[in-house]
């Protein structure tokens, strides 16, 4: 489920330009899963394990801003992170904040 599928793009000078992507706030939920990372864990692998979709790595990243660097898939072993479970609401919020202006 690519987060870029509905993002406006413009092609000029044979280059593809995407508008800035905004991410929704992902509130805590009693249904969230909390895990402690181990050696070799990466955001895309964790997303695939819990969501069956490695493209949803950004959900875990946004849900853990103080624990995960935005420029890496890797997570320090022994870090407790939150795995949000309510993907439907998260994706709905994502689409709302990235709705194209008409």
Biopython code that builds the backbone (N, CA, C, O; Angstrom):
import numpy as np
from Bio.PDB.StructureBuilder import StructureBuilder

atoms = [
    (1, "UNK", "N", (0.851, -1.159, 0.000)),
    (1, "UNK", "CA", (0.000, 0.000, 0.000)),
    (1, "UNK", "C", (0.905, 1.232, 0.000)),
    (1, "UNK", "O", (1.241, 1.749, 1.065)),
    (2, "UNK", "N", (1.289, 1.690, -1.141)),
    (2, "UNK", "CA", (2.215, 2.806, -1.248)),
    (2, "UNK", "C", (1.569, 4.111, -0.808)),
    (2, "UNK", "O", (0.458, 4.442, -1.222)),
    (3, "UNK", "N", (2.285, 4.844, 0.038)),
    (3, "UNK", "CA", (1.767, 6.127, 0.498)),
    (3, "UNK", "C", (1.825, 7.179, -0.594)),
    (3, "UNK", "O", (1.249, 8.255, -0.435)),
    (4, "UNK", "N", (2.498, 6.900, -1.691)),
    (4, "UNK", "CA", (2.657, 7.863, -2.775)),
    (4, "UNK", "C", (1.612, 7.717, -3.866)),
    (4, "UNK", "O", (1.613, 8.495, -4.820)),
    (5, "UNK", "N", (0.728, 6.751, -3.751)),
    (5, "UNK", "CA", (-0.193, 6.452, -4.840)),
    (5, "UNK", "C", (-1.139, 7.599, -5.167)),
    (5, "UNK", "O", (-1.513, 7.763, -6.328)),
    (6, "UNK", "N", (-1.535, 8.393, -4.187)),
    (6, "UNK", "CA", (-2.471, 9.487, -4.438)),
    (6, "UNK", "C", (-1.846, 10.871, -4.258)),
    (6, "UNK", "O", (-2.557, 11.873, -4.181)),
    (7, "UNK", "N", (-0.530, 10.920, -4.192)),
    (7, "UNK", "CA", (0.156, 12.193, -4.002)),
    (7, "UNK", "C", (0.330, 12.862, -5.364)),
    (7, "UNK", "O", (0.784, 12.242, -6.326)),
    (8, "UNK", "N", (-0.040, 14.140, -5.424)),
    (8, "UNK", "CA", (0.092, 14.887, -6.673)),
    (8, "UNK", "C", (1.547, 14.909, -7.132)),
    (8, "UNK", "O", (2.470, 15.030, -6.327)),
    (9, "UNK", "N", (1.719, 14.794, -8.404)),
    (9, "UNK", "CA", (3.054, 14.911, -8.967)),
    (9, "UNK", "C", (3.010, 15.768, -10.213)),
    (9, "UNK", "O", (1.976, 15.906, -10.867)),
    (10, "UNK", "N", (4.144, 16.330, -10.519)),
    (10, "UNK", "CA", (4.254, 17.167, -11.694)),
    (10, "UNK", "C", (5.526, 16.743, -12.423)),
    (10, "UNK", "O", (6.565, 16.525, -11.800)),
    (11, "UNK", "N", (5.437, 16.631, -13.714)),
    (11, "UNK", "CA", (6.615, 16.275, -14.496)),
    (11, "UNK", "C", (6.994, 17.482, -15.342)),
    (11, "UNK", "O", (6.204, 17.970, -16.150)),
    (12, "UNK", "N", (8.214, 17.948, -15.138)),
    (12, "UNK", "CA", (8.726, 19.052, -15.935)),
    (12, "UNK", "C", (10.205, 18.800, -16.183)),
    (12, "UNK", "O", (10.901, 18.236, -15.339)),
    (13, "UNK", "N", (10.660, 19.210, -17.312)),
    (13, "UNK", "CA", (12.066, 18.991, -17.683)),
    (13, "UNK", "C", (12.460, 17.526, -17.530)),
    (13, "UNK", "O", (13.586, 17.206, -17.149)),
    (14, "UNK", "N", (11.505, 16.636, -17.836)),
    (14, "UNK", "CA", (11.717, 15.190, -17.736)),
    (14, "UNK", "C", (12.073, 14.734, -16.327)),
    (14, "UNK", "O", (12.714, 13.697, -16.158)),
    (15, "UNK", "N", (11.664, 15.498, -15.307)),
    (15, "UNK", "CA", (11.893, 15.132, -13.918)),
    (15, "UNK", "C", (10.553, 15.045, -13.200)),
    (15, "UNK", "O", (9.640, 15.830, -13.457)),
    (16, "UNK", "N", (10.456, 14.100, -12.319)),
    (16, "UNK", "CA", (9.233, 13.891, -11.553)),
    (16, "UNK", "C", (9.350, 14.654, -10.232)),
    (16, "UNK", "O", (10.345, 14.522, -9.518)),
    (17, "UNK", "N", (8.337, 15.445, -9.916)),
    (17, "UNK", "CA", (8.330, 16.222, -8.681)),
    (17, "UNK", "C", (7.076, 15.871, -7.887)),
    (17, "UNK", "O", (5.962, 16.010, -8.392)),
    (18, "UNK", "N", (7.252, 15.417, -6.649)),
    (18, "UNK", "CA", (6.122, 15.129, -5.768)),
    (18, "UNK", "C", (5.932, 16.298, -4.815)),
    (18, "UNK", "O", (6.901, 16.949, -4.424)),
    (19, "UNK", "N", (4.702, 16.562, -4.445)),
    (19, "UNK", "CA", (4.483, 17.601, -3.446)),
    (19, "UNK", "C", (4.965, 17.069, -2.100)),
    (19, "UNK", "O", (5.135, 15.863, -1.918)),
    (20, "UNK", "N", (5.179, 17.982, -1.171)),
    (20, "UNK", "CA", (5.612, 17.563, 0.160)),
    (20, "UNK", "C", (4.562, 16.666, 0.786)),
    (20, "UNK", "O", (3.366, 16.949, 0.719)),
    (21, "UNK", "N", (5.017, 15.588, 1.391)),
    (21, "UNK", "CA", (4.120, 14.648, 2.047)),
    (21, "UNK", "C", (3.973, 15.056, 3.504)),
    (21, "UNK", "O", (4.960, 15.344, 4.182)),
    (22, "UNK", "N", (2.734, 15.078, 3.977)),
    (22, "UNK", "CA", (2.446, 15.368, 5.376)),
    (22, "UNK", "C", (2.023, 14.067, 6.041)),
    (22, "UNK", "O", (1.351, 13.230, 5.439)),
    (23, "UNK", "N", (2.431, 13.918, 7.294)),
    (23, "UNK", "CA", (2.082, 12.707, 8.025)),
    (23, "UNK", "C", (1.149, 13.049, 9.178)),
    (23, "UNK", "O", (1.347, 14.054, 9.861)),
    (24, "UNK", "N", (0.140, 12.225, 9.397)),
    (24, "UNK", "CA", (-0.806, 12.499, 10.489)),
    (24, "UNK", "C", (-0.201, 12.153, 11.848)),
    (24, "UNK", "O", (0.749, 11.377, 11.952)),
    (25, "UNK", "N", (-0.774, 12.745, 12.864)),
    (25, "UNK", "CA", (-0.427, 12.349, 14.215)),
    (25, "UNK", "C", (-0.995, 10.944, 14.426)),
    (25, "UNK", "O", (-2.113, 10.655, 14.000)),
    (26, "UNK", "N", (-0.239, 10.087, 15.072)),
    (26, "UNK", "CA", (-0.709, 8.726, 15.341)),
    (26, "UNK", "C", (-0.847, 8.591, 16.857)),
    (26, "UNK", "O", (0.129, 8.324, 17.558)),
    (27, "UNK", "N", (-2.070, 8.778, 17.352)),
    (27, "UNK", "CA", (-2.268, 8.750, 18.802)),
    (27, "UNK", "C", (-2.075, 7.356, 19.394)),
    (27, "UNK", "O", (-2.239, 6.337, 18.723)),
    (28, "UNK", "N", (-1.721, 7.356, 20.675)),
    (28, "UNK", "CA", (-1.608, 6.092, 21.390)),
    (28, "UNK", "C", (-2.966, 5.397, 21.439)),
    (28, "UNK", "O", (-4.015, 6.039, 21.497)),
    (29, "UNK", "N", (-2.915, 4.085, 21.415)),
    (29, "UNK", "CA", (-4.140, 3.293, 21.517)),
    (29, "UNK", "C", (-3.863, 2.104, 22.433)),
    (29, "UNK", "O", (-2.750, 1.580, 22.474)),
    (30, "UNK", "N", (-4.864, 1.702, 23.144)),
    (30, "UNK", "CA", (-4.737, 0.532, 24.014)),
    (30, "UNK", "C", (-4.460, -0.732, 23.191)),
    (30, "UNK", "O", (-3.934, -1.713, 23.715)),
    (31, "UNK", "N", (-4.816, -0.706, 21.905)),
    (31, "UNK", "CA", (-4.621, -1.862, 21.027)),
    (31, "UNK", "C", (-3.217, -1.945, 20.427)),
    (31, "UNK", "O", (-2.855, -2.966, 19.842)),
    (32, "UNK", "N", (-2.426, -0.879, 20.568)),
    (32, "UNK", "CA", (-1.071, -0.890, 20.013)),
    (32, "UNK", "C", (-0.254, -2.028, 20.615)),
    (32, "UNK", "O", (-0.476, -2.452, 21.749)),
    (33, "UNK", "N", (0.691, -2.502, 19.823)),
    (33, "UNK", "CA", (1.613, -3.539, 20.276)),
    (33, "UNK", "C", (2.941, -2.857, 20.584)),
    (33, "UNK", "O", (3.371, -1.968, 19.849)),
    (34, "UNK", "N", (3.578, -3.265, 21.648)),
    (34, "UNK", "CA", (4.896, -2.738, 22.008)),
    (34, "UNK", "C", (5.887, -3.894, 21.932)),
    (34, "UNK", "O", (5.658, -4.971, 22.482)),
    (35, "UNK", "N", (6.996, -3.639, 21.236)),
    (35, "UNK", "CA", (8.022, -4.681, 21.112)),
    (35, "UNK", "C", (9.375, -4.094, 21.503)),
    (35, "UNK", "O", (9.560, -2.877, 21.523)),
    (36, "UNK", "N", (10.299, -4.972, 21.806)),
    (36, "UNK", "CA", (11.687, -4.576, 22.030)),
    (36, "UNK", "C", (12.479, -5.129, 20.861)),
    (36, "UNK", "O", (12.459, -6.330, 20.592)),
    (37, "UNK", "N", (13.175, -4.242, 20.173)),
    (37, "UNK", "CA", (13.883, -4.641, 18.959)),
    (37, "UNK", "C", (15.089, -5.520, 19.281)),
    (37, "UNK", "O", (15.660, -5.457, 20.369)),
    (38, "UNK", "N", (15.453, -6.335, 18.304)),
    (38, "UNK", "CA", (16.622, -7.194, 18.413)),
    (38, "UNK", "C", (17.580, -6.859, 17.277)),
    (38, "UNK", "O", (17.231, -6.124, 16.353)),
    (39, "UNK", "N", (18.765, -7.394, 17.354)),
    (39, "UNK", "CA", (19.769, -7.171, 16.316)),
    (39, "UNK", "C", (19.217, -7.608, 14.957)),
    (39, "UNK", "O", (18.693, -8.714, 14.823)),
    (40, "UNK", "N", (19.335, -6.751, 13.968)),
    (40, "UNK", "CA", (18.866, -7.063, 12.619)),
    (40, "UNK", "C", (17.483, -6.530, 12.310)),
    (40, "UNK", "O", (17.051, -6.580, 11.159)),
    (41, "UNK", "N", (16.772, -6.017, 13.316)),
    (41, "UNK", "CA", (15.453, -5.429, 13.046)),
    (41, "UNK", "C", (15.592, -4.173, 12.204)),
    (41, "UNK", "O", (16.481, -3.351, 12.422)),
    (42, "UNK", "N", (14.701, -4.044, 11.246)),
    (42, "UNK", "CA", (14.605, -2.850, 10.398)),
    (42, "UNK", "C", (13.140, -2.485, 10.295)),
    (42, "UNK", "O", (12.266, -3.339, 10.446)),
    (43, "UNK", "N", (12.872, -1.215, 10.037)),
    (43, "UNK", "CA", (11.489, -0.761, 9.953)),
    (43, "UNK", "C", (10.692, -1.518, 8.901)),
    (43, "UNK", "O", (9.552, -1.910, 9.151)),
    (44, "UNK", "N", (11.278, -1.725, 7.728)),
    (44, "UNK", "CA", (10.540, -2.415, 6.671)),
    (44, "UNK", "C", (10.250, -3.867, 7.028)),
    (44, "UNK", "O", (9.191, -4.389, 6.678)),
    (45, "UNK", "N", (11.172, -4.520, 7.714)),
    (45, "UNK", "CA", (10.955, -5.909, 8.116)),
    (45, "UNK", "C", (9.898, -6.011, 9.216)),
    (45, "UNK", "O", (9.078, -6.930, 9.218)),
    (46, "UNK", "N", (9.925, -5.058, 10.151)),
    (46, "UNK", "CA", (8.917, -5.045, 11.210)),
    (46, "UNK", "C", (7.535, -4.769, 10.621)),
    (46, "UNK", "O", (6.554, -5.406, 11.004)),
    (47, "UNK", "N", (7.462, -3.810, 9.681)),
    (47, "UNK", "CA", (6.182, -3.507, 9.026)),
    (47, "UNK", "C", (5.658, -4.737, 8.294)),
    (47, "UNK", "O", (4.461, -5.023, 8.336)),
    (48, "UNK", "N", (6.537, -5.455, 7.631)),
    (48, "UNK", "CA", (6.114, -6.659, 6.927)),
    (48, "UNK", "C", (5.615, -7.722, 7.916)),
    (48, "UNK", "O", (4.640, -8.421, 7.639)),
    (49, "UNK", "N", (6.274, -7.838, 9.047)),
    (49, "UNK", "CA", (5.877, -8.829, 10.058)),
    (49, "UNK", "C", (4.491, -8.517, 10.628)),
    (49, "UNK", "O", (3.670, -9.420, 10.790)),
    (50, "UNK", "N", (4.231, -7.254, 10.931)),
    (50, "UNK", "CA", (2.973, -6.902, 11.590)),
    (50, "UNK", "C", (1.856, -6.503, 10.628)),
    (50, "UNK", "O", (0.680, -6.736, 10.909)),
    (51, "UNK", "N", (2.221, -5.902, 9.494)),
    (51, "UNK", "CA", (1.208, -5.410, 8.558)),
    (51, "UNK", "C", (1.146, -6.194, 7.255)),
    (51, "UNK", "O", (0.248, -5.981, 6.442)),
    (52, "UNK", "N", (2.099, -7.102, 7.055)),
    (52, "UNK", "CA", (2.207, -7.848, 5.786)),
    (52, "UNK", "C", (2.442, -6.906, 4.609)),
    (52, "UNK", "O", (2.054, -7.200, 3.479)),
    (53, "UNK", "N", (3.086, -5.758, 4.890)),
    (53, "UNK", "CA", (3.373, -4.767, 3.851)),
    (53, "UNK", "C", (4.570, -3.924, 4.290)),
    (53, "UNK", "O", (4.443, -3.075, 5.173)),
    (54, "UNK", "N", (5.724, -4.155, 3.680)),
    (54, "UNK", "CA", (6.934, -3.427, 4.079)),
    (54, "UNK", "C", (6.867, -1.942, 3.743)),
    (54, "UNK", "O", (7.617, -1.157, 4.322)),
    (55, "UNK", "N", (5.988, -1.529, 2.821)),
    (55, "UNK", "CA", (5.846, -0.107, 2.485)),
    (55, "UNK", "C", (5.252, 0.708, 3.630)),
    (55, "UNK", "O", (5.290, 1.938, 3.591)),
    (56, "UNK", "N", (4.712, 0.055, 4.632)),
    (56, "UNK", "CA", (4.110, 0.769, 5.765)),
    (56, "UNK", "C", (5.104, 1.034, 6.894)),
    (56, "UNK", "O", (4.701, 1.308, 8.024)),
    (57, "UNK", "N", (6.399, 0.955, 6.594)),
    (57, "UNK", "CA", (7.439, 1.241, 7.585)),
    (57, "UNK", "C", (7.269, 2.633, 8.191)),
    (57, "UNK", "O", (7.595, 2.851, 9.358)),
    (58, "UNK", "N", (6.757, 3.573, 7.397)),
    (58, "UNK", "CA", (6.637, 4.961, 7.849)),
    (58, "UNK", "C", (5.654, 5.096, 9.010)),
    (58, "UNK", "O", (5.793, 6.008, 9.824)),
    (59, "UNK", "N", (4.660, 4.205, 9.102)),
    (59, "UNK", "CA", (3.699, 4.249, 10.208)),
    (59, "UNK", "C", (4.436, 4.046, 11.537)),
    (59, "UNK", "O", (4.206, 4.772, 12.504)),
    (60, "UNK", "N", (5.309, 3.066, 11.568)),
    (60, "UNK", "CA", (6.077, 2.774, 12.777)),
    (60, "UNK", "C", (7.036, 3.922, 13.082)),
    (60, "UNK", "O", (7.214, 4.302, 14.239)),
    (61, "UNK", "N", (7.640, 4.461, 12.055)),
    (61, "UNK", "CA", (8.561, 5.584, 12.235)),
    (61, "UNK", "C", (7.856, 6.803, 12.826)),
    (61, "UNK", "O", (8.347, 7.398, 13.786)),
    (62, "UNK", "N", (6.714, 7.175, 12.262)),
    (62, "UNK", "CA", (5.963, 8.334, 12.733)),
    (62, "UNK", "C", (5.429, 8.110, 14.148)),
    (62, "UNK", "O", (5.333, 9.059, 14.925)),
    (63, "UNK", "N", (5.085, 6.879, 14.491)),
    (63, "UNK", "CA", (4.554, 6.564, 15.817)),
    (63, "UNK", "C", (5.627, 6.586, 16.906)),
    (63, "UNK", "O", (5.307, 6.604, 18.095)),
    (64, "UNK", "N", (6.891, 6.584, 16.503)),
    (64, "UNK", "CA", (8.003, 6.524, 17.460)),
    (64, "UNK", "C", (9.044, 7.609, 17.178)),
    (64, "UNK", "O", (10.215, 7.292, 16.969)),
    (65, "UNK", "N", (8.639, 8.881, 17.169)),
    (65, "UNK", "CA", (9.556, 9.937, 16.735)),
    (65, "UNK", "C", (10.794, 10.121, 17.610)),
    (65, "UNK", "O", (11.835, 10.543, 17.108)),
    (66, "UNK", "N", (10.707, 9.821, 18.881)),
    (66, "UNK", "CA", (11.864, 10.022, 19.755)),
    (66, "UNK", "C", (12.797, 8.807, 19.788)),
    (66, "UNK", "O", (13.860, 8.854, 20.406)),
    (67, "UNK", "N", (12.398, 7.727, 19.122)),
    (67, "UNK", "CA", (13.188, 6.498, 19.191)),
    (67, "UNK", "C", (13.758, 6.046, 17.851)),
    (67, "UNK", "O", (14.682, 5.234, 17.797)),
    (68, "UNK", "N", (13.191, 6.589, 16.764)),
    (68, "UNK", "CA", (13.604, 6.139, 15.432)),
    (68, "UNK", "C", (14.075, 7.341, 14.623)),
    (68, "UNK", "O", (13.387, 8.358, 14.535)),
    (69, "UNK", "N", (15.256, 7.206, 14.035)),
    (69, "UNK", "CA", (15.782, 8.264, 13.168)),
    (69, "UNK", "C", (15.033, 8.255, 11.846)),
    (69, "UNK", "O", (14.726, 7.193, 11.305)),
    (70, "UNK", "N", (14.744, 9.433, 11.332)),
    (70, "UNK", "CA", (13.980, 9.523, 10.085)),
    (70, "UNK", "C", (14.803, 9.160, 8.856)),
    (70, "UNK", "O", (14.242, 8.984, 7.775)),
    (71, "UNK", "N", (16.112, 9.046, 8.995)),
    (71, "UNK", "CA", (16.962, 8.793, 7.835)),
    (71, "UNK", "C", (17.497, 7.360, 7.769)),
    (71, "UNK", "O", (18.459, 7.093, 7.049)),
    (72, "UNK", "N", (16.882, 6.438, 8.516)),
    (72, "UNK", "CA", (17.398, 5.073, 8.530)),
    (72, "UNK", "C", (16.280, 4.068, 8.784)),
    (72, "UNK", "O", (15.320, 4.356, 9.499)),
    (73, "UNK", "N", (16.414, 2.899, 8.195)),
    (73, "UNK", "CA", (15.496, 1.791, 8.465)),
    (73, "UNK", "C", (15.913, 1.029, 9.719)),
    (73, "UNK", "O", (15.123, 0.276, 10.287)),
    (74, "UNK", "N", (17.150, 1.227, 10.143)),
    (74, "UNK", "CA", (17.700, 0.434, 11.237)),
    (74, "UNK", "C", (17.310, 1.015, 12.590)),
    (74, "UNK", "O", (17.170, 2.227, 12.749)),
    (75, "UNK", "N", (17.140, 0.117, 13.561)),
    (75, "UNK", "CA", (16.770, 0.495, 14.917)),
    (75, "UNK", "C", (17.765, -0.165, 15.864)),
    (75, "UNK", "O", (18.112, -1.336, 15.709)),
    (76, "UNK", "N", (18.211, 0.599, 16.833)),
    (76, "UNK", "CA", (19.161, 0.071, 17.804)),
    (76, "UNK", "C", (18.521, -1.097, 18.559)),
    (76, "UNK", "O", (17.401, -0.962, 19.051)),
    (77, "UNK", "N", (19.209, -2.244, 18.662)),
    (77, "UNK", "CA", (18.668, -3.377, 19.417)),
    (77, "UNK", "C", (18.384, -2.972, 20.862)),
    (77, "UNK", "O", (19.136, -2.203, 21.461)),
    (78, "UNK", "N", (17.295, -3.498, 21.412)),
    (78, "UNK", "CA", (16.923, -3.206, 22.788)),
    (78, "UNK", "C", (16.020, -1.993, 22.938)),
    (78, "UNK", "O", (15.692, -1.602, 24.058)),
    (79, "UNK", "N", (15.610, -1.389, 21.817)),
    (79, "UNK", "CA", (14.733, -0.219, 21.848)),
    (79, "UNK", "C", (13.280, -0.677, 21.879)),
    (79, "UNK", "O", (12.864, -1.494, 21.057)),
    (80, "UNK", "N", (12.512, -0.151, 22.825)),
    (80, "UNK", "CA", (11.080, -0.473, 22.864)),
    (80, "UNK", "C", (10.356, 0.478, 21.922)),
    (80, "UNK", "O", (10.483, 1.697, 22.040)),
    (81, "UNK", "N", (9.597, -0.084, 20.988)),
    (81, "UNK", "CA", (8.842, 0.732, 20.041)),
    (81, "UNK", "C", (7.380, 0.305, 20.038)),
    (81, "UNK", "O", (7.016, -0.794, 20.457)),
    (82, "UNK", "N", (6.575, 1.215, 19.552)),
    (82, "UNK", "CA", (5.124, 0.993, 19.476)),
    (82, "UNK", "C", (4.737, 0.667, 18.043)),
    (82, "UNK", "O", (5.177, 1.341, 17.112)),
    (83, "UNK", "N", (3.921, -0.358, 17.861)),
    (83, "UNK", "CA", (3.394, -0.754, 16.563)),
    (83, "UNK", "C", (1.900, -0.427, 16.560)),
    (83, "UNK", "O", (1.115, -1.158, 17.164)),
    (84, "UNK", "N", (1.491, 0.659, 15.892)),
    (84, "UNK", "CA", (0.071, 0.989, 15.835)),
    (84, "UNK", "C", (-0.700, -0.073, 15.044)),
    (84, "UNK", "O", (-0.220, -0.573, 14.027)),
    (85, "UNK", "N", (-1.880, -0.401, 15.520)),
    (85, "UNK", "CA", (-2.664, -1.460, 14.894)),
    (85, "UNK", "C", (-3.802, -0.933, 14.028)),
    (85, "UNK", "O", (-4.204, -1.603, 13.077)),
    (86, "UNK", "N", (-4.324, 0.238, 14.330)),
    (86, "UNK", "CA", (-5.484, 0.768, 13.612)),
    (86, "UNK", "C", (-5.067, 1.418, 12.283)),
    (86, "UNK", "O", (-5.139, 2.638, 12.132)),
    (87, "UNK", "N", (-4.640, 0.605, 11.342)),
    (87, "UNK", "CA", (-4.156, 1.112, 10.051)),
    (87, "UNK", "C", (-5.235, 1.825, 9.245)),
    (87, "UNK", "O", (-4.935, 2.776, 8.525)),
    (88, "UNK", "N", (-6.464, 1.389, 9.353)),
    (88, "UNK", "CA", (-7.535, 2.039, 8.590)),
    (88, "UNK", "C", (-7.642, 3.519, 8.960)),
    (88, "UNK", "O", (-7.718, 4.373, 8.077)),
    (89, "UNK", "N", (-7.648, 3.825, 10.240)),
    (89, "UNK", "CA", (-7.732, 5.221, 10.681)),
    (89, "UNK", "C", (-6.484, 6.007, 10.293)),
    (89, "UNK", "O", (-6.573, 7.168, 9.893)),
    (90, "UNK", "N", (-5.339, 5.377, 10.411)),
    (90, "UNK", "CA", (-4.077, 6.045, 10.065)),
    (90, "UNK", "C", (-4.063, 6.391, 8.579)),
    (90, "UNK", "O", (-3.696, 7.504, 8.203)),
    (91, "UNK", "N", (-4.458, 5.450, 7.743)),
    (91, "UNK", "CA", (-4.459, 5.704, 6.300)),
    (91, "UNK", "C", (-5.512, 6.746, 5.926)),
    (91, "UNK", "O", (-5.283, 7.565, 5.035)),
    (92, "UNK", "N", (-6.645, 6.721, 6.589)),
    (92, "UNK", "CA", (-7.687, 7.728, 6.344)),
    (92, "UNK", "C", (-7.169, 9.122, 6.712)),
    (92, "UNK", "O", (-7.376, 10.079, 5.966)),
    (93, "UNK", "N", (-6.497, 9.236, 7.861)),
    (93, "UNK", "CA", (-5.921, 10.514, 8.278)),
    (93, "UNK", "C", (-4.818, 10.959, 7.318)),
    (93, "UNK", "O", (-4.700, 12.143, 7.003)),
    (94, "UNK", "N", (-4.009, 9.997, 6.853)),
    (94, "UNK", "CA", (-2.944, 10.320, 5.905)),
    (94, "UNK", "C", (-3.536, 10.917, 4.626)),
    (94, "UNK", "O", (-3.040, 11.918, 4.109)),
    (95, "UNK", "N", (-4.588, 10.296, 4.132)),
    (95, "UNK", "CA", (-5.218, 10.789, 2.905)),
    (95, "UNK", "C", (-5.864, 12.158, 3.116)),
    (95, "UNK", "O", (-5.863, 12.985, 2.204)),
    (96, "UNK", "N", (-6.414, 12.406, 4.303)),
    (96, "UNK", "CA", (-7.009, 13.712, 4.594)),
    (96, "UNK", "C", (-5.963, 14.823, 4.582)),
    (96, "UNK", "O", (-6.182, 15.878, 3.986)),
    (97, "UNK", "N", (-4.831, 14.589, 5.236)),
    (97, "UNK", "CA", (-3.817, 15.650, 5.319)),
    (97, "UNK", "C", (-3.069, 15.844, 4.001)),
    (97, "UNK", "O", (-2.396, 16.858, 3.815)),
    (98, "UNK", "N", (-3.181, 14.889, 3.094)),
    (98, "UNK", "CA", (-2.522, 14.996, 1.790)),
    (98, "UNK", "C", (-3.512, 15.153, 0.648)),
    (98, "UNK", "O", (-3.166, 14.953, -0.516)),
    (99, "UNK", "N", (-4.738, 15.509, 0.984)),
    (99, "UNK", "CA", (-5.777, 15.690, -0.025)),
    (99, "UNK", "C", (-5.379, 16.824, -0.975)),
    (99, "UNK", "O", (-5.009, 17.910, -0.527)),
    (100, "UNK", "N", (-5.455, 16.575, -2.270)),
    (100, "UNK", "CA", (-5.090, 17.622, -3.224)),
    (100, "UNK", "C", (-6.037, 18.823, -3.137)),
    (100, "UNK", "O", (-7.247, 18.667, -2.970)),
    (101, "UNK", "N", (-5.476, 19.986, -3.252)),
    (101, "UNK", "CA", (-6.287, 21.200, -3.311)),
    (101, "UNK", "C", (-6.845, 21.351, -4.717)),
    (101, "UNK", "O", (-6.110, 21.236, -5.698)),
    (102, "UNK", "N", (-8.109, 21.601, -4.812)),
    (102, "UNK", "CA", (-8.737, 21.720, -6.144)),
    (102, "UNK", "C", (-8.977, 23.168, -6.459)),
    (102, "UNK", "O", (-9.496, 23.489, -7.528)),
]
sb = StructureBuilder()
sb.init_structure("model")
sb.init_model(0)
sb.init_chain("A")
sb.init_seg("    ")
for serial, (resi, resn, name, xyz) in enumerate(atoms, 1):
    if name == "N":
        sb.init_residue(resn, " ", resi, " ")
    sb.init_atom(name, np.array(xyz, "f"), 0.0, 1.0, " ", f" {name:<3s}", serial, name[0])
structure = sb.get_structure()
